[in-house]
Amino acid sequence: QVQLVESGGGLVQAGESLRLSCTASGTFYGITDMGWYRQAPGKQRELVAIVENGNIPNYGASVKGRSTVSRDYAKNTVLLQMNSLTPEDTGVYYCYADIIVDTHYDPRNFWGQGTQVTVSS
C-alpha cells in the first residue's frame, strides 16, 4: 500500500513564507512525477508546482517566481518553498505523485489527504 504523507501546512501571515513536504511510503519501484496541487473553497483544483520525470520543475502561474519545488529522490520526498504568501494562497494543498507500483504497467496516480494552508491578511 502506497501513501503520500504531507506536512508543513498551517496558519501564516501575508508576506511570510511556508515550506511543505510530502513523502511517499510503501512498496513501489519508483516515482516519475511528484508535486503539489491546491484547492480553495469554491474553486477548481490547480497546479502549484511539480517536478516531472527528468527532474524538470513546472509551476502554476500564480506561484511562478516566488516558489521553489524540489525532489529528494533518496527520501522519496518533494519539497515546496513558497514565499511572499497572500490570502489568495489559502486552500487545501494536496501532494500528487505518479508512482510505479508494477513494472508491467504504467505509473499510477496517488494523492495525499491534503494539508490546510491559511494566509491571514
C-alpha positions in Angstrom: 0.0 0.0 0.0 1.4 3.4 -1.1 0.8 6.5 0.9 1.7 10.2 0.5 2.2 11.9 3.8 2.2 15.7 3.9 3.5 18.1 6.4 4.1 21.8 6.9 0.7 23.3 6.5 -0.8 25.8 8.9 -1.6 29.5 9.5 0.8 32.1 8.3 0.7 35.9 7.8 0.7 37.6 4.5 4.2 38.2 3.3 5.7 35.3 5.1 7.0 32.0 3.7 5.9 28.4 4.0 7.6 25.1 3.4 5.6 22.0 2.6 6.9 18.5 2.3 5.5 15.2 1.1 6.9 11.7 1.5 5.8 8.6 -0.3 5.9 5.4 1.7 5.1 1.8 1.0 6.2 -0.7 -1.7 6.9 0.7 -5.2 9.6 0.7 -7.8 9.9 4.4 -8.4 8.3 7.8 -8.8 8.1 9.7 -12.0 6.2 13.0 -11.4 5.8 14.4 -7.9 4.5 17.8 -6.8 1.7 19.8 -5.3 -1.8 20.9 -6.2 -4.2 23.1 -4.2 -7.9 23.8 -4.0 -9.6 26.8 -2.4 -13.3 26.7 -1.4 -15.5 27.1 -4.5 -12.5 26.9 -6.9 -11.1 24.2 -9.1 -8.1 22.3 -8.0 -5.0 23.8 -9.7 -1.4 23.0 -10.1 1.0 24.7 -7.7 4.3 23.1 -8.7 5.5 19.7 -9.8 8.8 18.0 -10.7 8.3 15.9 -13.8 10.2 12.9 -14.9 13.7 14.0 -15.7 13.9 16.5 -12.8 12.0 19.1 -14.7 10.2 21.7 -12.5 6.9 23.3 -13.6 5.0 25.9 -11.7 1.4 27.2 -11.8 1.2 30.8 -13.0 0.0 32.1 -9.6 3.2 31.0 -7.8 5.8 31.3 -10.5 8.7 33.4 -9.4 8.1 33.1 -5.7 8.1 29.3 -5.2 10.7 26.5 -5.5 9.9 22.9 -5.8 12.5 20.2 -5.5 12.8 16.4 -5.0 14.8 14.4 -2.6 15.0 11.2 -4.5 16.7 9.2 -1.8 13.9 10.0 0.6 11.0 9.8 -1.9 10.1 13.4 -0.9 9.0 16.5 -2.7 9.5 19.9 -1.1 7.7 23.2 -1.8 9.0 26.5 -0.6 6.6 29.4 -1.1 7.5 33.0 -0.4 5.5 36.2 -0.3 2.3 34.5 0.6 -1.0 36.2 0.2 -4.6 35.3 1.2 -5.1 34.1 -2.4 -2.7 31.2 -1.5 -5.2 29.9 1.1 -6.5 26.5 0.4 -6.0 22.8 0.9 -2.7 21.6 -0.6 -2.5 18.1 -2.0 0.6 16.1 -2.7 0.5 14.3 -6.0 2.7 11.6 -7.4 2.9 9.2 -10.3 4.2 6.0 -8.8 5.4 2.8 -10.5 3.9 0.0 -8.4 4.1 -2.7 -11.1 6.8 -2.7 -13.7 4.5 -4.3 -16.2 2.1 -1.3 -16.1 2.1 2.5 -16.4 2.6 4.5 -13.2 -0.5 5.0 -11.1 -1.7 8.4 -9.7 -1.7 9.0 -6.0 -2.9 11.8 -3.9 -2.2 12.8 -0.3 -5.1 13.6 2.1 -4.4 17.3 1.9 -3.0 19.9 4.3 -4.7 23.2 5.1 -2.8 26.4 4.4 -4.4 29.6 5.6 -2.8 33.0 4.9 -4.1 35.9 7.0 -4.0 39.5 5.9 
